[in-house]
Amino acid sequence: MKIMSFHASLAAAVVLAAAWLASPVSAQQQTPPAAAPSSTAQPSAVVPAPAAAAPPTATAPAAVTTEAAQADAGGRSLKSTAPAMKELSPWVMFMSADVIVKAVMIGLALASLTTWAVLIAKSIELSVAARKLRSALKKISESRSLAEAQMALGAKEGILASFLASALREARMSAGISSDAGIKERAASSFQEIVRAEARRIRIGMGVLATIGSVSPFVGLFGTVWGIMNSFIGISKSQTTNLAVVAPGIAEALLATAIGLVAAIPAVIIYNHFSRVTKSYLELVSRASGAAARLLSRDLDRSHGSVHSRAAE
C-alpha cells in the first residue's frame, strides 16, 4: 500500500512537473498569435500615422500663432518706439545733450538774442538821430550867422549844435587874428574830431554783430564735432550701429550747427544793413559840418568887411 501510494504520489508529482513545464511552451505557442495580429494590424498601425503626424500640423498653427503673437508684440513695441523717435523735438534734444553741447547751444542762443536786441536798439537810435539832424538842418537853412543858427536851434543838443558851438569857440579864441585860412583850418580840424566821435558812437554794437556773424558757425561746428564724438563713443560702448542708438546723438550735434547758423546768418544781414544806414547818417553829419563851416566863413567875411568899411571911413 505504501508502495502504491508512493507511486501514486510520484505520478502526481510527475504530472504536476509536466504541467508546469508545459505551461511556458503553451505560452510561447500562444505568443505568436498575439504577434500575428500585430503584424496583420500593420495597416491599422499605418492608419494612425496621419494621427501621429497630426500633432505637427496642429503644432504648426500654434507655432504660426506664436510667431504672429511675437510679431504683433514686436510690432507693438516698434509702434511704441516709433513715436519716441518722432518726438525728438529741439527741446528734448537739448535736454538730452552733453554738458558741453548744452553750453554751446546756450551761448549761441544768447548770441542770437543779442543780435535781435542790437537790431531793435540801433534801428531806434539811427532813426531818431537822423530825424533830429534833418530837422536841425532845416531850421538853420535860412540862418545867416552862427549866432542866428544857435538861436534857431535853441537849447537842443545834437551833432549840429556841437558843430556850431565849436565854430563859435574857434572864432572867439581866434579874435584879433587876421588870417581867415588859419581859423577855417582849425575849425575844420575840430569838425573832423566831432565827426569821428559821432561815427564811433553810432557804430557801437556793430562790432558785436560782426563777431557773432563770423564766430557763431565755428562755435556751432565745435558743438557738432563734440556731439558726434559722443555718439561714436556710445556706439563703441553699446556694440551696435542701430539707428535708435546713433540717431539721437547725431541729431543733438546737428542741432548745435543749426543754432550756430540761426545766430550767424541774421547777424551778418543786420550788420550789412546797419553799415548802409550808418553811411547814410554819416553823410548827414558831413552836411551838418559843411553848414557850420559855411556859417563860420560868412561870419569871418562879414567881420572883415565891417573892419574894412570902418577903415575906409
Secondary structure in CASP SS format (residue, H / E / C, confidence):
PFRMAT SS
TARGET T0000
AUTHOR 0000-0000-0000
METHOD secondary structure of the structure
MODEL  1
M C 1.00
K H 1.00
I H 1.00
M H 1.00
S H 1.00
F H 1.00
H H 1.00
A H 1.00
S H 1.00
L H 1.00
A H 1.00
A H 1.00
A H 1.00
V H 1.00
V H 1.00
L H 1.00
A H 1.00
A H 1.00
A H 1.00
W H 1.00
L H 1.00
A H 1.00
S H 1.00
P H 1.00
V H 1.00
S H 1.00
A H 1.00
Q H 1.00
Q H 1.00
Q H 1.00
T H 1.00
P H 1.00
P H 1.00
A H 1.00
A H 1.00
A H 1.00
P H 1.00
S H 1.00
S H 1.00
T H 1.00
A C 1.00
Q H 1.00
P H 1.00
S H 1.00
A H 1.00
V H 1.00
V C 1.00
P H 1.00
A H 1.00
P H 1.00
A H 1.00
A H 1.00
A H 1.00
A H 1.00
P H 1.00
P H 1.00
T H 1.00
A H 1.00
T H 1.00
A H 1.00
P H 1.00
A H 1.00
A H 1.00
V H 1.00
T H 1.00
T H 1.00
E H 1.00
A H 1.00
A H 1.00
Q H 1.00
A H 1.00
D H 1.00
A H 1.00
G H 1.00
G H 1.00
R H 1.00
S H 1.00
L H 1.00
K H 1.00
S H 1.00
T H 1.00
A H 1.00
P H 1.00
A H 1.00
M H 1.00
K H 1.00
E C 1.00
L C 1.00
S C 1.00
P H 1.00
W H 1.00
V H 1.00
M H 1.00
F H 1.00
M H 1.00
S C 1.00
A C 1.00
D C 1.00
V H 1.00
I H 1.00
V H 1.00
K H 1.00
A H 1.00
V H 1.00
M H 1.00
I H 1.00
G H 1.00
L H 1.00
A H 1.00
L H 1.00
A H 1.00
S H 1.00
L H 1.00
T H 1.00
T H 1.00
W H 1.00
A H 1.00
V H 1.00
L H 1.00
I H 1.00
A H 1.00
K H 1.00
S H 1.00
I H 1.00
E H 1.00
L H 1.00
S H 1.00
V H 1.00
A H 1.00
A H 1.00
R H 1.00
K H 1.00
L H 1.00
R H 1.00
S H 1.00
A H 1.00
L H 1.00
K H 1.00
K H 1.00
I C 1.00
S C 1.00
E C 1.00
S C 1.00
R C 1.00
S C 1.00
L H 1.00
A H 1.00
E H 1.00
A H 1.00
Q H 1.00
M H 1.00
A H 1.00
L H 1.00
G C 1.00
A C 1.00
K C 1.00
E C 1.00
G C 1.00
I H 1.00
L H 1.00
A H 1.00
S H 1.00
F H 1.00
L H 1.00
A H 1.00
S H 1.00
A H 1.00
L H 1.00
R H 1.00
E H 1.00
A H 1.00
R H 1.00
M H 1.00
S C 1.00
A C 1.00
G C 1.00
I C 1.00
S C 1.00
S C 1.00
D H 1.00
A H 1.00
G H 1.00
I H 1.00
K H 1.00
E H 1.00
R H 1.00
A H 1.00
A H 1.00
S H 1.00
S H 1.00
F H 1.00
Q H 1.00
E H 1.00
I H 1.00
V H 1.00
R H 1.00
A H 1.00
E H 1.00
A H 1.00
R H 1.00
R H 1.00
I H 1.00
R C 1.00
I C 1.00
G C 1.00
M H 1.00
G H 1.00
V H 1.00
L H 1.00
A H 1.00
T H 1.00
I H 1.00
G H 1.00
S H 1.00
V H 1.00
S H 1.00
P H 1.00
F H 1.00
V H 1.00
G H 1.00
L H 1.00
F H 1.00
G H 1.00
T H 1.00
V H 1.00
W H 1.00
G H 1.00
I H 1.00
M H 1.00
N H 1.00
S H 1.00
F H 1.00
I H 1.00
G H 1.00
I H 1.00
S H 1.00
K H 1.00
S H 1.00
Q C 1.00
T C 1.00
T C 1.00
N C 1.00
L H 1.00
A H 1.00
V H 1.00
V H 1.00
A H 1.00
P H 1.00
G H 1.00
I H 1.00
A H 1.00
E H 1.00
A H 1.00
L H 1.00
L H 1.00
A H 1.00
T H 1.00
A H 1.00
I H 1.00
G H 1.00
L H 1.00
V H 1.00
A H 1.00
A H 1.00
I H 1.00
P H 1.00
A H 1.00
V H 1.00
I H 1.00
I H 1.00
Y H 1.00
N H 1.00
H H 1.00
F H 1.00
S H 1.00
R H 1.00
V H 1.00
T H 1.00
K H 1.00
S H 1.00
Y H 1.00
L H 1.00
E H 1.00
L H 1.00
V H 1.00
S H 1.00
R H 1.00
A H 1.00
S H 1.00
G H 1.00
A H 1.00
A H 1.00
A H 1.00
R H 1.00
L H 1.00
L H 1.00
S H 1.00
R H 1.00
D H 1.00
L H 1.00
D H 1.00
R H 1.00
S H 1.00
H H 1.00
G H 1.00
S H 1.00
V H 1.00
H H 1.00
S H 1.00
R H 1.00
A H 1.00
A H 1.00
E C 1.00
END
